[in-house]
Amino acid sequence: QVQLVESGGGLVQSGGSLRLSCAASGFTFSWCVSSCVMSWYRQAPGKERELVADISGRTNYADSVKGRFTISRDNAKNTVYLQMNSLKPEDTAVYFCRLATDWGADYWGQGTQVTVSS
């Protein structure tokens, strides 16, 4: 059974940094270096869930986080990271990781809260 577990969220002041981690169990990243997409999404109160960044063979970022956030993966640790710098209050949300494969599997983590105070 595949599980994704996020960690690293918390409360930080505006301008600060956090690093989120998403550890996968029951799945080996090296199975699909370019045919799986690992993503970070976020959902703020009263808003729809939105894509923040994803990584497969390359990376992709939402315009709102370009230059501030960096997504990376460590296949040896089956973990994907989201380094978040220069955080703003509007980055406050629950952050979710997602694993989607090109054979149709789709998994989500339970989410981790990020709160940025002004």
Phi and psi in degrees as GROMACS dihedral restraints (atoms count N, CA, C in turn):
[ dihedral_restraints ]
;  ai    aj    ak    al  type     phi  dphi    fc
    3     4     5     6     1   -84.2    20    10
    4     5     6     7     1   132.4    20    10
    6     7     8     9     1  -132.1    20    10
    7     8     9    10     1   140.9    20    10
    9    10    11    12     1  -116.7    20    10
   10    11    12    13     1   127.9    20    10
   12    13    14    15     1  -125.1    20    10
   13    14    15    16     1   116.8    20    10
   15    16    17    18     1   -89.2    20    10
   16    17    18    19     1   152.2    20    10
   18    19    20    21     1  -154.0    20    10
   19    20    21    22     1   168.1    20    10
   21    22    23    24     1   103.5    20    10
   22    23    24    25     1    -5.5    20    10
   24    25    26    27     1   -71.7    20    10
   25    26    27    28     1   171.6    20    10
   27    28    29    30     1   163.6    20    10
   28    29    30    31     1  -165.4    20    10
   30    31    32    33     1  -104.2    20    10
   31    32    33    34     1   129.6    20    10
   33    34    35    36     1  -142.3    20    10
   34    35    36    37     1   151.6    20    10
   36    37    38    39     1   -78.1    20    10
   37    38    39    40     1   156.3    20    10
   39    40    41    42     1   -54.7    20    10
   40    41    42    43     1   134.5    20    10
   42    43    44    45     1    93.3    20    10
   43    44    45    46     1   -10.6    20    10
   45    46    47    48     1   -82.3    20    10
   46    47    48    49     1  -175.2    20    10
   48    49    50    51     1  -132.4    20    10
   49    50    51    52     1   151.9    20    10
   51    52    53    54     1  -143.5    20    10
   52    53    54    55     1   153.5    20    10
   54    55    56    57     1  -123.2    20    10
   55    56    57    58     1   119.4    20    10
   57    58    59    60     1   -92.4    20    10
   58    59    60    61     1   145.5    20    10
   60    61    62    63     1  -124.3    20    10
   61    62    63    64     1   146.7    20    10
   63    64    65    66     1  -132.4    20    10
   64    65    66    67     1   109.3    20    10
   66    67    68    69     1  -100.0    20    10
   67    68    69    70     1   130.7    20    10
   69    70    71    72     1  -102.5    20    10
   70    71    72    73     1   136.0    20    10
   72    73    74    75     1  -122.7    20    10
   73    74    75    76     1   151.7    20    10
   75    76    77    78     1    76.3    20    10
   76    77    78    79     1    11.6    20    10
   78    79    80    81     1  -152.3    20    10
   79    80    81    82     1   142.2    20    10
   81    82    83    84     1  -114.7    20    10
   82    83    84    85     1   118.5    20    10
   84    85    86    87     1   -57.3    20    10
   85    86    87    88     1   -34.0    20    10
   87    88    89    90     1   -66.7    20    10
   88    89    90    91     1   -11.7    20    10
   90    91    92    93     1   -63.5    20    10
   91    92    93    94     1   -24.5    20    10
   93    94    95    96     1  -150.8    20    10
   94    95    96    97     1    72.2    20    10
   96    97    98    99     1   -61.0    20    10
   97    98    99   100     1   -41.6    20    10
   99   100   101   102     1  -117.2    20    10
  100   101   102   103     1    -8.0    20    10
  102   103   104   105     1  -102.0    20    10
  103   104   105   106     1     7.0    20    10
  105   106   107   108     1  -123.5    20    10
  106   107   108   109     1   149.1    20    10
  108   109   110   111     1  -117.9    20    10
  109   110   111   112     1   122.6    20    10
  111   112   113   114     1  -100.8    20    10
  112   113   114   115     1   131.8    20    10
  114   115   116   117     1  -133.3    20    10
  115   116   117   118     1   154.6    20    10
  117   118   119   120     1  -114.3    20    10
  118   119   120   121     1   130.7    20    10
  120   121   122   123     1  -119.3    20    10
  121   122   123   124     1   165.0    20    10
  123   124   125   126     1  -143.4    20    10
  124   125   126   127     1   154.6    20    10
  126   127   128   129     1  -139.8    20    10
  127   128   129   130     1   116.2    20    10
  129   130   131   132     1   -89.8    20    10
  130   131   132   133     1   158.0    20    10
  132   133   134   135     1   -55.6    20    10
  133   134   135   136     1   129.2    20    10
  135   136   137   138     1    77.0    20    10
  136   137   138   139     1     5.5    20    10
  138   139   140   141     1  -121.1    20    10
  139   140   141   142     1   161.9    20    10
  141   142   143   144     1   -77.5    20    10
  142   143   144   145     1   155.3    20    10
  144   145   146   147     1   -67.0    20    10
  145   146   147   148     1   136.7    20    10
  147   148   149   150     1  -130.5    20    10
  148   149   150   151     1   150.3    20    10
  150   151   152   153     1   -74.1    20    10
  151   152   153   154     1   131.6    20    10
  153   154   155   156     1   -99.8    20    10
  154   155   156   157     1   -50.6    20    10
  156   157   158   159     1  -162.3    20    10
  157   158   159   160     1   152.7    20    10
  159   160   161   162     1  -142.4    20    10
  160   161   162   163     1   162.8    20    10
  162   163   164   165     1  -144.7    20    10
  163   164   165   166     1   129.9    20    10
  165   166   167   168     1  -135.4    20    10
  166   167   168   169     1  -106.5    20    10
  168   169   170   171     1   -78.7    20    10
  169   170   171   172     1   -19.9    20    10
  171   172   173   174     1  -144.8    20    10
  172   173   174   175     1   178.7    20    10
  174   175   176   177     1  -110.1    20    10
  175   176   177   178     1   157.0    20    10
  177   178   179   180     1  -144.2    20    10
  178   179   180   181     1   139.2    20    10
  180   181   182   183     1  -132.1    20    10
  181   182   183   184     1   147.7    20    10
  183   184   185   186     1   -66.9    20    10
  184   185   186   187     1   146.7    20    10
  186   187   188   189     1   -57.1    20    10
  187   188   189   190     1   -33.8    20    10
  189   190   191   192     1   -68.7    20    10
  190   191   192   193     1   -15.8    20    10
  192   193   194   195     1  -119.2    20    10
  193   194   195   196     1    -3.9    20    10
  195   196   197   198     1   -57.3    20    10
  196   197   198   199     1   134.6    20    10
  198   199   200   201     1    85.7    20    10
  199   200   201   202     1   -11.3    20    10
  201   202   203   204     1  -115.9    20    10
  202   203   204   205     1   -34.8    20    10
  204   205   206   207     1  -109.3    20    10
  205   206   207   208     1   148.7    20    10
  207   208   209   210     1  -135.4    20    10
  208   209   210   211     1   126.1    20    10
  210   211   212   213     1  -100.0    20    10
  211   212   213   214     1   141.3    20    10
  213   214   215   216     1  -150.3    20    10
  214   215   216   217     1   167.1    20    10
  216   217   218   219     1  -139.3    20    10
  217   218   219   220     1   149.0    20    10
  219   220   221   222     1  -123.2    20    10
  220   221   222   223     1   101.6    20    10
  222   223   224   225     1   -64.6    20    10
  223   224   225   226     1   -32.7    20    10
  225   226   227   228     1   -65.3    20    10
  226   227   228   229     1   -30.0    20    10
  228   229   230   231     1  -102.5    20    10
  229   230   231   232     1     1.5    20    10
  231   232   233   234     1    50.9    20    10
  232   233   234   235     1    45.0    20    10
  234   235   236   237     1  -134.2    20    10
  235   236   237   238     1   140.4    20    10
  237   238   239   240     1  -116.6    20    10
  238   239   240   241     1   144.6    20    10
  240   241   242   243     1  -121.1    20    10
  241   242   243   244     1   155.9    20    10
  243   244   245   246     1  -133.4    20    10
  244   245   246   247     1   105.8    20    10
  246   247   248   249     1   -85.7    20    10
  247   248   249   250     1   122.1    20    10
  249   250   251   252     1  -118.2    20    10
  250   251   252   253     1   115.6    20    10
  252   253   254   255     1  -114.9    20    10
  253   254   255   256     1   163.7    20    10
  255   256   257   258     1    49.2    20    10
  256   257   258   259     1    48.4    20    10
  258   259   260   261     1   -65.3    20    10
  259   260   261   262     1   146.5    20    10
  261   262   263   264     1  -121.7    20    10
  262   263   264   265     1   157.3    20    10
  264   265   266   267     1   -55.5    20    10
  265   266   267   268     1   -32.3    20    10
  267   268   269   270     1   -72.7    20    10
  268   269   270   271     1    -5.3    20    10
  270   271   272   273     1   -83.2    20    10
  271   272   273   274     1    -7.0    20    10
  273   274   275   276     1   -61.3    20    10
  274   275   276   277     1   124.9    20    10
  276   277   278   279     1  -178.1    20    10
  277   278   279   280     1   171.3    20    10
  279   280   281   282     1   -89.0    20    10
  280   281   282   283     1   128.8    20    10
  282   283   284   285     1  -104.6    20    10
  283   284   285   286     1   131.6    20    10
  285   286   287   288     1  -120.9    20    10
  286   287   288   289     1   143.9    20    10
  288   289   290   291     1  -104.7    20    10
  289   290   291   292     1   154.9    20    10
  291   292   293   294     1  -141.0    20    10
  292   293   294   295     1   141.1    20    10
  294   295   296   297     1  -120.8    20    10
  295   296   297   298     1   120.4    20    10
  297   298   299   300     1  -123.8    20    10
  298   299   300   301     1   133.4    20    10
  300   301   302   303     1  -112.2    20    10
  301   302   303   304     1   160.3    20    10
  303   304   305   306     1   -81.3    20    10
  304   305   306   307     1     2.7    20    10
  306   307   308   309     1  -103.9    20    10
  307   308   309   310     1    16.2    20    10
  309   310   311   312     1    97.6    20    10
  310   311   312   313     1    -1.5    20    10
  312   313   314   315     1   -77.2    20    10
  313   314   315   316     1   146.7    20    10
  315   316   317   318     1  -148.7    20    10
  316   317   318   319     1   114.2    20    10
  318   319   320   321     1  -126.0    20    10
  319   320   321   322     1   146.2    20    10
  321   322   323   324     1  -127.9    20    10
  322   323   324   325     1   148.4    20    10
  324   325   326   327     1   -84.8    20    10
  325   326   327   328     1   179.1    20    10
  327   328   329   330     1   -87.8    20    10
  328   329   330   331     1   -12.8    20    10
  330   331   332   333     1    98.2    20    10
  331   332   333   334     1   152.4    20    10
  333   334   335   336     1  -137.0    20    10
  334   335   336   337     1   136.5    20    10
  336   337   338   339     1   -82.2    20    10
  337   338   339   340     1   132.6    20    10
  339   340   341   342     1  -119.5    20    10
  340   341   342   343     1   123.9    20    10
  342   343   344   345     1  -124.8    20    10
  343   344   345   346     1   124.4    20    10
  345   346   347   348     1  -113.6    20    10
  346   347   348   349     1   118.0    20    10
  348   349   350   351     1   -91.1    20    10
  349   350   351   352     1   148.3    20    10
